[in-house]
C-alpha cells in the first residue's frame, strides 16, 4: 500500500494524476538550493522561479553542511532551513524536500560527513545498523523542520525523498535500506509521500519497492533522441500498473525535453538546476566527469534558466510559456493519459480528461519538415501549411470541448497553432494562439454563429456551425471574433512564437501586454579598488599548531581534517642520488617542496604519482607537502581510489626513488585454463624452470581471451626500504602477485603497486602476473622503483577561518601592486583588494585570466571561489560551471566608500613555468 493513496491524504497519487488538496496538478519543479545562494537572495530567486512558470522547487538538505564537525549542528544564518522553507511557502511554491542522507548534487561527499569514512565496520548507504544510527541523528535534526513545513501543516512540502539514485550504488539490500529510512521518516511524523528516485532506471535498485515508498525516475537523455519517449512510456506503464503516476524528479533543463516528457504522461517535470548557484567554501566535489577525474568548479551552473548571479536566460521564457499551456488546459491536462499512435511517425498524443486530445508535434531533427495531421477522416491543415520546426514541440489541440473553458456549446476542432492562453473577460473569452509561420484554427458549434473576420483569413465553411480561420504570424497580432447567439464573444488572437514568449498578460480590456527580452550585461566595468600583495614562504604551514604522527603518514580524515588545506612535513634520508619522489595514495591537490626546491603540484586522484627532481637540484632532507582537499567524490566510481564514495584525502607516504629498473624481459611463461587457481602459480617455491622465457605479455596465442601466467624473480637492493612496481600502459586485464601475496588488479589509471609489505631488502622477490589477453596488442611496461620512505611526519591544517587569520596577519607587510602579477614556480602570495560597493548592492561577476595560477578567493570573510587558470599538464579537468570566474554576491557587500575586502591566496602550480595573473575583470550584476 502507498500511503499517498489514502483518501484523507493532502497529497494523493493515482495512475492518472497527482492531486494536492483534491486538485489535480502538473508540477513544474525547478531545483533551487539554499546552500548555494546567499540568504539575502533567497526570496528574489524563489519569486523569479515562480514568475517564470514554475509552481514547485526541489531542494536538497546537505547533512555535512549542517554538521561540519561530528555532533555540532548549525541551522542559523545562511543555513537557516526553516526560513528558506518559509520563503518558499510565501512565494507560493510547492517543495520536494530531499534530505538524503546522500544527495549527490556534485557536493562534497554527496553530503555524507567525512567522519563516517573512517568509522570501522560501517557500510555507507546500506541496511547497516552502524550507518543508520548516524543517519538517525541527522534525521533527528532535519525531519522535525520538514514536518513543520508539510503541506498540511501550513507549509508547502508535498514529498520527501529518501536517499538519491541508489541504483547507481552497490547497495546490498535496497529494500531493507529504504525501508529503514522510511521508518525513520514515519517516526518523525512525516505524512506527505516518501519517494525514491532511480538514476538509471533501476526502480527496484533505487527504492527496493519498499512499502509506502513511491519510485520516481530521473532521465538525462540526449534531448533529440527519437526513441526517448518510447522508453519513458515503458516506465509510465510500469508505474501505472502499481497505481502510481510517472514522476520525473530530475531531467535536463530544456523545455523542449519537458514537453516530450509531458507527452508521455509525466505529472511531475523536474529539470535539475534551473536556478544555478555557487559552491561556496570548501564544498566542491571531485568526481568522474573527466578522464576519469574531474574537479567541480565553485560556479555551479548547468545553463539552466537562472544564472548563479540571478540573470535570466532565454530558457526562462520557454518555462513561462509551457506553464501557460499547462494552465490553459487545467485539470483536463493534469489527468490526461497517453494515447496510442497510429504509427511510429505519428505525433504523441494525450487524451484529455474532459474530452479531446493534445498532439505533440515534436521534431527531433536538425531541419524543418512539412507536416500533416490526421483528424478523424480529415487531413489538416486544409488551407495553410504546417511546418514542424527543428527542435520544437508545439502542443496542438484536437476536438477539445469549449466547456473546458466554461463555454457551454462548441468544440475546438483543431489548431495548427499552440493555444497558449485563454482569458475570461466580461462577455468575452480570448483565445491566444502562437506559431512560427502559418496557423489554422477550426471551431464547431451546435448553432449558427456570426463571424467577424478582423485581421485573420476566414475560409468557406462547409456548414453554418463551422468556423475556420488562418493567420500568418508576424510583428503584429492577428484577430477574429465569433459571436454566439447568447451574446458571448469568442476572440481568436494569433501571434508569433517570439512575441508569445514575451507575453506578460492580457489586460481587462483584452489588450495584450508584450514585454521585452532582458539582455544580460557582458561588458566589464571599472571598479574603484586598490590592490596590494604579500609574499608567503611556501614552506610555512600557515598555522602554528602541528601534530606529530610518527614515521608513517596517514589520511587527513583520520586526524579530524575534513576540508581545507593541510601541511605534512617529513624527513627523507637518501644515501645515493635521488631521481625523484613518489607521493603515495595522494589527493586532491598535492604540492611538494624539498628544502627550498619546488618539485611540483599533482592531482593523483587517490593514486600514487612520481615527481622528478629538477635538473641540477638535489633532494634536501626536509620535505613539506601542501595538500588541499578539493572535495570528496559525490559519485561512487572504482576507476580511481579517490573516486570511491568513502575515499580519504591526504597521502600515506613519500618515497625518495634511488633506482628505476626496467623489468620487461625474461619472464617465465605458462598458458592457463579459464578458472584455474592463480594462487598455486604465485607461490615462491613453485618450480617454473621448464617454462619458456619471453618478454612480459609477449607470448602469442590464437585463443580469445588468452589466460596467461608470467613469473619473474628479482634481487632487491640492500640499501632501499621501499619497492614499488610501476605498470603504465595497457595490460588488458592483469593481476599482480609478489611472493604469493596478491597486489590486486593492475589499473592503468593508477599504475603503482607497493611491494614493500611482502618483501625484504637484499632478498629475492618472486613476481607473478596473470593476464587475460583480449583482442588488440599490449602496450604495458613494467619497472621497479626502489627507494627510501620519508619518516618523522607532522601534520597541520586549517579551513576558512585559519586562512583568513593568516591573510590578516600577512596584510601587515603587503605592498601596493598594479597590473598583472607573476610568481615563480611554487611561490605563494596573498593578493588584497579593497572595493567600493558601486553597483547598488547587486554584486559582480569577476573574470580571471592567467596561466599556472591557482586561486582561493575570499570576499568579506566568505570563501567565494576556487579556480585554477589554464596552462600545464598537471591542471585537472574542471566541470560543473565556469572555471574562469567567481561571483561576489550583492548581499555580502558592506556598502560605503570602501571596506569590502577581497583576499586571494595565489599558488604558482607549475614546476617549469612562472605563474601569471592578469588584472581581474568585473562585470556588474543587473537588476532583473
N, C-alpha and C positions, 0 to 999 in steps of 0.2 A: 504493500500500500504506500502511495506517495502522500505525505502529509498535506501537500499543497492542493490536493484534490478535494479536501474537506469542504463541504458546503458553507461552513462557518468561517473559513479562512478568508483573510483580506485579499490574499493572492491565490488565485485558482488556476490550475492548469488542466487542459484537456488536449486531445489530439488536434483540435482545430483552433484553439485560442489560448491566449494568456489574458486573464482578467484581473483587474485591480479594482477592488471595491465594487465588483459586479460589472465593470465596464471593460469590454474587450479593447486591447491596446496593441498597436505595433510599437515596439520600443526601439527608438534610435538612441544608441548609448555610446557616448564618447569617453575614452579614458582620460581622466584628469586627476593628477596625482599631487596632493597637498605637499608631499615631502620633496617635490621638485620645483616648487613655486614659493616665493616669499609670501608670508602670511598677508602682507599688505596688498597682494593682487588676487587673493582667493576669490573674493566677491566679483571682481571685474571679470575674471576668466570664466567663472560659473555663469554669469549673466551673458557673456559673449557666446558661450556654447548654446545656451538657451535661445538667444536671439537668432541664431543661425540654424535652428530647426531641431535641435536635439532635446528630447524630453527626459534623458537619463544620463548618468555618468557611471562608469565603473571605477573603483578606486581600490588599490592595494593598501594594506597596512603593514609596513615592514617591521618585523619583530626586532631586528638589530638596530633599527632607527630609534626605538624607544628603550632598548636595553643594550647600551653600548658596553656596559660592564655587568657581569653576572650579578643579578639581584638588585640592580639600581635602575629604576624606571623613571621615564620623563615623558609627560604628556602636556607640557607647558609651552607657552610662546609659539615658536614656529612648529612645534609638534603637538599643538592643541587639536586633537582629533575631534573632540566634541564641538568645538567652534566651527571646524570645517564642515561637519555634518549639518550643523545648524545653518550655515551659509548655503549649503546645497538645498536644504528644505526651503529657505527663504527665497531662493532663486526658482523654486518650483520644479526641481529636478528629482526624479527617482534615482535611487542609488543601489548599485550592486556592489556589496561590500566583499572584499577579498582579503581576509586576514591570514592566509597561508595555513600552516606555518611557513611553507616555502612558497615564494611568489614568482620566481624567475625574474622578469622585468628588467633584465640587464643591470641588476642592482647587486651590490657587494654580497656574494654568497647566496644570492636568491633570497636574502633577508634572514637566513639562518645565522644565529650568532656564532662567531668563530670559536668561542669557547667550547661549543659542542664537538668540534672536530678533534679535540684532544681527550674527550671523555672515553674511557676504556669500555669495551663491550657495549657500544651504543651503535645502533643501526638507524641512520637517518631515513626519514620518510618511509617508515615501515611500521608494521604492527609489533613494535618493540616497546615493552614497558618502560625501559630506561629513557628512550626518546620521548615517549608520550608523557612521562612525568614532567619533562621540561616544557612540552607543548602546553600542558595543563596550566603551568604557571603563566605562560603568555596569554592563553585564553582567559585566565582569571582576570587579566588586566584589560584586554581589548573587548571581550564579548559583552560585559556589562554596559560599556559605552554604546556598542552597536545595538544592544537590546533597547536602550532608551531612545534610539532614533529609528526604530522599526516603524513601518507604515501604520500600524495600529496603535502606536504609542505617541503619535503626534509628529513623528519624523517621516522620512521618505525611503528608508531602506526596504527594498522589495525582495532581496535574495542575499544569501550569504554563501560564498564559495569556500569549499574545503580543499586545501592544497591547490596545486596548479599543474595541469598537464602531466599527471602522474604516469601516463602511458609512455612518456619519454624516459622514465627512470626504472631501473631494475628492482622494483618493489616485489618482494616475495609473496606478499599477501594483500593485494589491493582491497579485497572485501573487508578483511579484518582491520586494516589501517583506516580506511574511510569510515567504517562503522564506528571505530573508536573516536575519530574526530566528530562524527555525528553525535555520539553520546555526550561528548564534552559540550557541544553546542546546545543540545537539549537540556543538559543540566543547568545551563545558564539562562534558560527560558526563551531561547530563540524560537520564534514561531513562524517566521517567513520561510519560504522554501530554501532548502540546502541543496546546493548544486556542486557538481564536479566536472570540470571541463577536460575534454580529450584533445591533445595537441596534434596527434597524428592519426586520429580516427579510431583509437582503441577504447571504445566505450567501456568495456569491462575493465581493461587495464587502468583506466582513469578513475572509474567510480566503484569498481567491484560489484556493480549493480546492487549496492547496499540498500536495504530497505530505507525508504524515506529520503533518499538522495537522488536528485534528478541529474542524469547525464546531459551535458551540453557539448557543443562542438566548436572548435577553433579551426578555421580554414585560412590558409595562406597560399592561395594558388597563383599561378600566372593569371592575371585578371582577364586575359584574352583567350584562355584555354577553352576551346569549343566544347570539350567533354566535361567541363567542371560541373554544370548544373545537373547532369546525369548522376554524378557522384553525390551531390547534395541531396537529390531526391531519394537516393538509397537510404541515407541517414534519416531523412524526414519520415520515410515509411517505417523504418525500424523503430523510431521513437513513437510514431503514431500507434504502432502495434502494442506499445506499452502504455497507451493512453496519454502520451505526452506531446507537446509541441516541439518543433525544431527551434532551439535557442542557439544562436551563433554568438558566443561570448567574446570571440576575437576574430578579426579578419583584417584584410588590407583596408586602406583608407579611401580608396576611390569610390565615389558614389555610383559609378558605372557598375562596379562589382556589387555594391549593396543592392542595386536594382535587380541584378541577376539572382542574388540570394532571395530577395523578396518574391521573385517569380517562382521560386522553388518552395514557397510556403513558410519561410522563416518568420517567426514572430518577434524575435529579438535580433537586432542588427548591431553588432558591437565592434566597429572599427577600432583597432588598437592605436592609441596615441594620436587621436585627432587634435588634442591640445598638448603641445610639446612642453618640455621643461628643461631643467638643468640638474645634473648630478653634483650638487654642492658638497663640499667637504671631501673626505676620502670614501665616497660611497660608490664610485665606479666599480664595474666588474671587469674581469678578464674572461674571455670565452673563446669559442671555437669558430668564430666568424672570419678567421684568417686562413693561414696555411699550416696548421690549423689555428695557431694562436692569434688572438687579436685583443687589443685593449679598447675598452669602451671610452668614448670621449666624455668630457664633462658636459658638453652640449648633448642633449637627448632629444633628437628630432628626426622622425621618420617622414618628414614632409607632410604632416597632417594639416588640417585647415587653419590651425592657430600656431604661430611660431613660438619659440620659447619666451621671447620678449613681448608677445601678445599681438603681433601683427596678423592680419587676416590674409590667407592665400585664396586664390580663385576657387579652390575646392569648397570653401565655406559657403559660397553662393549656391553651389550644387547641393549642399546639405539642406539649405533653406528651401530650395525648390522641391527636393524629394519629400521633405516634411509636409509641404503644402499639398503635394499629390496625395500623400497618405491621409492627411486631414480631410481632403476633399471627399474621399470615399468612406471615411469614418469606420464605423463598426462593420460595415459590409465588407471592407477590405481586411479589417483586423480578424475576421472569421472566415476569410476566403481560403479555398483549398486548390492545390494544383490540379489542372485538368489534363487529361491525356491528349497529346498532339496527334495529328493525322500522320505525320512523318517526321523523320529526323530533321528535316529542313524547316518544319513549321515553327512559328514562334511559340514560346512557352506561354501558357495561359493560366490565369487564376479565375476560378468560378466564384463570383461574389455571393455573399450570404443572402443579400436581398434581391438577387437576380442579376443576370448579365455576366459579362466576362471582361477581364483586362488582358490585352495582348501585349507581350513584351517584345518589341521589335528590336532585338539585340543583334548588333553587328560586331562580331569579334575580329573582323578582318581590318586590314590597314587601308582599304579603299572603300569608297562609297559603292552601294549596289542598288539597282532598281528593285522595287518590291511590290508584290500584290498580295492581298489578303482575301481569304475565302470566308465570307459571312453568310451562313446558311447556303443558299444556292447562287449567291451573287459574288462576283469578283470585284473587289474595290481596290483603289478608288475608281469611280466612274468617269469623272470629269477633270481630273487633275493627275499629276504624277506623284508617286510616293518613293522617296529615296531613303534607304536605310544608311544613315551616315556612319562612317567608321568610328568605332569605339563609342557608340551611343546606344542607349536602350530606352527609347520613349515608351511610355505606358499608355496604350490606346484603348478606349472604351468601346465595347460592343454590346448592344441590346441591354443597356443599363436603364432600369426604370427611373423616371424622373422623381418618383416617390422617394428615392434615395435622398433628395434634397427638398422634400416637402411639397413637391408639385404633384397634385393628385392624379393628373392624367398625362400620359405620354411616355415615350421611350427615346433615349439617346441611342439611335440605331447603330451608329458608328462614328468615329472621328479618326482621321489620319494625322491629327494633331493631338498633343498631350493636353489633357484637361488639368490645369494647374491650380485653379482657384474657383470656388463658387461662393458668391456673396449675396446674402439675402438683404434686399433693401425694401423700402415701403412700396408695395405693389409691383416690385420688380426683382427678378433674380438675374444676376450677372454671372455668366459662364465665361471664364478666361481660358483660352487655348493658346498654345505656342507651338511653333515648328521652325525648322530650318528649310525654307523653300515654300512649297505649297501645302495647304491644309484643306481638307474636305470634311464637312460635318453634315450628318443627316439626323433629323429628329422625326418621329412618327407620333401622331396623335389620334385619338378616337373621336375627333371632332374637327370641324373646319377651323382654320386659323387664318389670320391676316399677316402677310409678310411685309416688312419694311426693310428693303434691301440695304440701305445705308451705303457703306463703302465695301461691302462684300459682293461677290457674284452669286446671284440666285439662279439655280438651274431648274429647268422644267420639271414639274412634279408629275409623276405618273398617276398619283391620286391626290385629292384635295387635302388629305390629312397628313401629307408628307412634305417635309421641307429639306432641301439640300442646298448648301451654300459652300463656296470655296473662297480662299483668300491667299494672297501672296504676302509672305512675311517681309517686313522692311523696317525702316526707321520710324514709321508711323503705324499706329494700331488700326485695324480694320474692324468694322462692327456691323451688325444687323439686328433687327428686333422682330420678335414673333409675338403677336397679340392674341391671347387666348380669349375665348368667349366670356369667361368670368372676369375679364378686365385685367388679369395679371399679365405682365410682360416678361418674356424671356429675352435677355440681351446677350448676344453672342459677340465676344471680343476675340480677335485673332492678333497675335503679336509674335515678334521674332523671339527665338530662344535666348539670344543675347540680352534682350530687354527683359524677358521674363525672369532671368537670373537676378536682375536688379530691381524687380518689382517689390516695393515696400508694402503697399496696402491699397485698398480701394476706399475712397472717401465716401461719406454718407450720400453725396450726390452722384456717385457712380464713377467719379474721375479716378483714373489710375495714377498712383504716385510711383514713379520710377526713379530710383536713386542712381548713384554713380559708383563705379568700382573705385575702391580706395587704393591708390598706388602706394607701394612700400617705398620708404626712403632708403636710398642706397648710397648717396653721396656722403662722404665724410665731412665733418665739421671741425673747425678749430676749437679746441678746448683749452681754456686757460688753466695751465698746470705748470708746476715746477718739478724738476727731476733731480735726484741725487743717487749716488751709488756708494756701496760699502763692500769692499772685497772681504771674503771669508776664507780662512785657512781650511782647505778641503780635508785636512787631517783632523780637524776639530770635530767633535761629535755633536756640537750644538746644545748639548745638555751636560750638566755637571755630574749627575749621578750615573754610575755604571755598576754592573753586576758581574762578578767573576763566575763563569760557568764551567771551568775546568779545562781539560785537554782536548775536549771534543766540542764542536759546535752543535747547535740544535735549532729546531724551528722556533720562530718567534712566538707562536701561539702557546707553546709550552711554558713560556715565561710571561704570559698575560699580555702580549703585544698583538693587537688585532687589526690595527690600522696605522697609517702614517709611515714615518721614517724610523730606521734603526741603524745602528753602527756596531759592527763586530770589529774588535781589534784582536790580533793574534800574533804569535811569534813563529817564524819559519826559519829553521836551521837547515841550510843546504850545503853539504860538503863540496860537491862538484858544481860546475857551472849549471845554471838553471835555464831551461829552454822556454819555460812558460809556466803558468799555473792553471789548474783545473778547479773551478768552483763547482762544488758537488750539490746536486739536487736543489738548485737555487731558483728563486723567483722573488719579486717580479722584476724590478729594475735593480741591477747589481753593478755597482761601480767600485773598482778595486785600485788601491794605491799600495805600492811597495816603497816604503820610505816616502820620499817626495816624488817618486815616479808614478805617473798615472798609467795604469795598464789597460784601461778601457772600461766600457759600460756594456752590459749584455742583458738580454731578456730571455733566459733559458726555458721559461715555461715549466719550471719544476724539474727540469733535467740538469745535466752537467754541461759545462762549457769551458773550452780551452781559450786562454788569453795568452798570446805570445809575449815574450819580453822584447821591448823595442830594441832595435839595433843600437849597440853601444852602451846600453844600460845594463845594470846588474841588479839582482834581487837583494833588497835590504831585509834584514830580519823582521822588522816591524811592518805588519800589514794592517791596513784599515779598509774595511769593506762597508760601503754605504748601501743600504737596501731600502727600497720603497715598496710598500705593498700597494700596487695599483688597485687591486681588488680581488677578492675571492671569486671563483667562477660562479656564474649564475646558471650554468647548464652542464650536466654531467657528461663528460666525454673522456674516453680512455686512451686517446691518441697521445696525450702528453700527461706526465704526472701532475702538472699544475692545473689540469682541466678536470680532475676528479672533483666531485662536489665537496668532498671533505679534505681537499688538498691543503697543505700547510705552506707557509711562506717563510722566507729567510734562506738559510742554507744549512747543510750538515757538515761541511768541511771545505778546506782548501788544500790542494796538493801542489807542491813545487816539483815540476817534472824535470828529471835529470837525464832521462834517456827515452827515446822512442824507437821501438824495434818493430820493423815490418815483418810479419809472420805469415804471409800468404802462401808460402811454398812449403812443400814436403809434409803434407798431411797424409796419414793413413786413411784409406777409404774402404767402406763396405756398403753394399746395396742392402736395403732393408725392405721388409714387407709391411704393408699397412697394418697398424695396430700392434706392431712388435714392441716389446718393452724396451724403452730407451735406457732405463737405469742400468741394465746389465752391461751395456757397452760403455757407460760412463765411468765405471769403476777403475780406480788407478791400477789395479793388478790384472786387468783384462789383457790377455795375450793377443796383440794385434800385429805380430811380426810377419804374418803371412799376407797381410792386407797390402794391396798395391799402394804406391806413393804418388800423389798427384797434388796439384795446387788446390786450395780450398774452393769447393764448388766446381772443380774442373772436370769431374767425371761425366762423360757424355752418356745419355740414356734416351731410349725411344719411349720410355714409359711416361705417362702424364696422369697424375703427378708422379714424380720420381722421389722415393723416400730414401735418403742417403745419410750416412754417418761418416764424419770426418774426425780423426783424433790426431793430437799432436802433443808431444812432451817438450817442455821448455824450461831451461835452467834460469832461475831467478837470481838477480844480483843480491849480494850480501848487504850493500850499502842502503838499499831502499827499505821503506816500511809500508809502502802503498803500491798496489798494482791495479791498473785499470785497462780493460780491453776496449779498444776503440773500433767500432764496426760501421763506418759510414758507407752509404750506398745501398744497393738493393740486393738483399739475400732471399727474396721471396719470403716464405715462412721458415724462420730459423730459431732454434732453441739451443741455448748455450749451457754447458756444464763445466765446472772445474773441480778436479779431484772428487768426482762423484756427486757434487752439490749443484743443484740447479740454480742457474743465474737468471732464468726466465726467457721470455721471448725477446729476440733481437728486434729493437724498434729503430727504424731508420730516422725517426724524428728525435730520438734521444739515444744516440749510438755510443753510450758509455756503460760498461758493465764492470762493477767493482769486484775484483777477485780477493781483496785483502782479507776478509774474514775466514777464508778457506785455504790460504797458502802461508808459507813461512819463508823468510829471507834465506837465500842460499840454497834452497831445496828445488827439486824438480816438480813442476806443476803439469798435470795432465788436463789438456783442454779437449773438450768434445763438443762438436757442433752437429746438430741434426737439421738437415734441410729437407723441406718439402718443395721440390722444384716444380714449377709450372711453366707454361708457355713463356718464352722470352728468355734472353740471356741474363746471367747475373752480372752485377757491376759492383758488388761489395768488396771492400778491403778490410783487412784486419791488422791492427797494430797493437803493441803492448806498451803502455805508458808506465814507467817506473819512476818513483819519486818519494818525497818525504812529506808527511802531513803536518800542517800547522798546528801548534799547540798554544796553551796559555790564553784561552779565549776570555774576552769580556764582552758585555752587551749593554748598550744603552739605547733609548728610544724616545720619541716624542710624537705627539699628534699636533692638532691645530694650535692649542694654547702654548705648547713648548716652542713651536716655530715662531709664533708671534712674539713671545718673550725674547727670543734670540734676535728677531728683527728689530725690536725696540732697542735692545742694548747696542746692536751694531749701528743703528742710526746715528748714534752719538759721534761716530767717526766718518759719516758719509760726506762725500764731496759732490758738488754740483756737476751734472753731466748734461750734454745736449747732443742730439743726433743719435746715430747708430752706436751700439755697444758691442765690443768684441772681447771675447775671453779666450785665453789659451786652453788647450786640451786639459780637461779635468778640473778647471778652475770653478770656483763658486763665488757668487756675489748676491747681495741684496740690492734691488732697484726700488727706489721710493718715488712715489708721485703724490703731489698734493693737488686735488681737483676742486674746482668750483662746481656747484650744482646749478649749471646754466642751461638745463633742459626741462625746467619746470617740474622737476621731481619725477620725470618719466624714465630716466635711465639711459644707458648706452649699450650698444653692441661694439666691442673692441676687437679689432682685427690685428693679428700677429703675423709678421713675416720675418724670416731669417733662415738660418741653417745651423744644424747641430746644437741647438739650444733647447733645453727643457725648462719649462716654467711652472712654478707653483704660485698661483696668484691669490692674494688676499685683498679684500676691499672692506674697509671699516670693520675689521675683525672677522669677516666671513671668508672662508675659502671658496672662491667663486669659479676657479678653473685650473685644470692641469693640462698642459699642452707640451708637445714635442715637435719642433719645427722640422721641416724637410731636411734631408741630407743624411748620408751614412747608411751603410748596410745593416747597422745594428738597430735602426729605427723599426719598431714593430708596426704591424698593420693596425690602423685605428678604424673603428666602426661606431655607428650609433648617432652621429651628428657631425657638426662642423669641427674639424680638427685644427682650424686656424683662427678661431675667435672665442671670446667669452662674453658673458652678459653681466653688466653692472646694474642690478635692479634699482629702479627709482625709489622704492620704499626704504632701501638701505642707505640712501644719501642722508646726510645730516643737515643739509641746507647751508646757507651762508656763503660768504666770500671764499672760504677755504675750510680746511678741517676734514675733508673727505680723502682718506689715505689709501693709496694702493701700495702694497708691499709685495714684491715679486722675488722669489728665490730662483736665481738663474743657475743652471748647471750646464757646463760645456761637456757634452757627452760623446764627442768623437776623439779617438786616440791619435788621429792623424791630421786633423784639420782644426783650425780655430773655429769657435762658435760666433755667430753673428745674430744680433737682434736689431732690426730696423725700428725706427720710431713707430709707436703704436698709432693705429688709425681708428678714430672714434666716429661711429655712425649713430645719430640720435634715434631713440625710440619715439615713435609717433603716437599721438593720442587718437586711437581708432576704436 
